[in-house]
Amino acid sequence: MAKSVKSHANQSISFPPKLLAESKARAKSLGLSFSAFVRKCLERDLADRPEAILKEQGDAAQIAAAPPPPPQGVARPRKARK
């Protein structure tokens, strides 16, 4: 019997507990396994590359939901002292 080619590779990743719980609940509501849900999210990001998720900047990626850095030469507001 010929050996079959492995169609998937295992990869271990870490999640903050709240994100993991919410992701598993979302996968269940869609009728998907957690693995299939994560795989579909990654496939969509790689195919569509929407800036709403991640924005490429040179060698680094920045989460687009984070506030953009202030323009050069503009003072940032100071935080109040406690």
C-alpha positions as CSV (number, residue, x, y, z in Angstrom):
1,M,0.0,0.0,0.0
2,A,1.4,3.4,-1.0
3,K,1.8,6.1,1.7
4,S,-0.7,8.9,1.4
5,V,0.6,12.5,1.4
6,K,-0.3,14.4,4.5
7,S,-2.8,17.1,3.7
8,H,-2.6,19.1,6.9
9,A,0.3,20.0,9.3
10,N,-0.2,20.5,13.0
11,Q,0.7,23.8,14.6
12,S,0.4,24.8,18.2
13,I,-0.5,28.4,19.0
14,S,-1.4,30.2,22.2
15,F,-4.5,32.3,22.8
16,P,-5.6,34.6,25.7
17,P,-8.4,32.6,27.5
18,K,-11.2,35.1,26.6
19,L,-10.2,35.1,22.9
20,L,-10.1,31.3,22.8
21,A,-13.5,31.0,24.5
22,E,-15.1,33.6,22.1
23,S,-13.5,32.0,19.1
24,K,-14.8,28.5,20.0
25,A,-18.3,29.9,20.6
26,R,-18.2,31.6,17.2
27,A,-17.0,28.5,15.5
28,K,-19.8,26.5,17.1
29,S,-22.4,29.0,16.1
30,L,-21.2,28.7,12.5
31,G,-21.3,24.9,12.7
32,L,-17.5,24.6,12.3
33,S,-14.8,23.0,14.3
34,F,-12.4,25.4,16.0
35,S,-9.7,24.3,13.6
36,A,-11.8,24.9,10.5
37,F,-12.9,28.3,11.8
38,V,-9.3,29.4,12.4
39,R,-8.2,28.0,9.0
40,K,-11.0,29.9,7.2
41,C,-10.1,33.1,9.0
42,L,-6.4,32.7,7.9
43,E,-7.4,31.8,4.4
44,R,-9.6,34.8,4.0
45,D,-6.9,37.2,5.4
46,L,-4.3,35.8,3.0
47,A,-6.6,35.9,0.0
48,D,-8.3,39.3,0.6
49,R,-5.7,41.1,2.7
50,P,-8.2,43.5,4.1
51,E,-6.6,46.4,5.9
52,A,-9.4,46.2,8.5
53,I,-7.6,43.2,10.1
54,L,-3.9,43.8,9.6
55,K,-2.0,46.6,7.8
56,E,1.4,45.8,6.4
57,Q,4.2,48.2,7.1
58,G,7.6,47.2,5.8
59,D,8.8,44.1,7.7
60,A,6.3,44.5,10.5
61,A,2.5,44.2,10.7
62,Q,0.4,46.5,12.8
63,I,-3.1,45.7,14.0
64,A,-5.3,48.2,12.2
65,A,-7.7,48.5,15.1
66,A,-4.9,50.1,17.2
67,P,-4.8,53.9,17.0
68,P,-2.4,55.1,14.4
69,P,0.8,56.8,15.7
70,P,0.6,60.7,15.8
71,P,2.2,62.5,12.9
72,Q,5.8,63.5,13.4
73,G,6.2,66.9,15.0
74,V,2.8,66.8,16.7
75,A,2.8,66.7,20.5
76,R,0.8,63.8,22.1
77,P,-1.6,64.7,24.9
78,R,-0.1,64.2,28.3
79,K,-1.6,61.7,30.7
80,A,-2.8,63.1,34.0
81,R,-0.7,62.2,37.0
82,K,-2.2,60.1,39.7
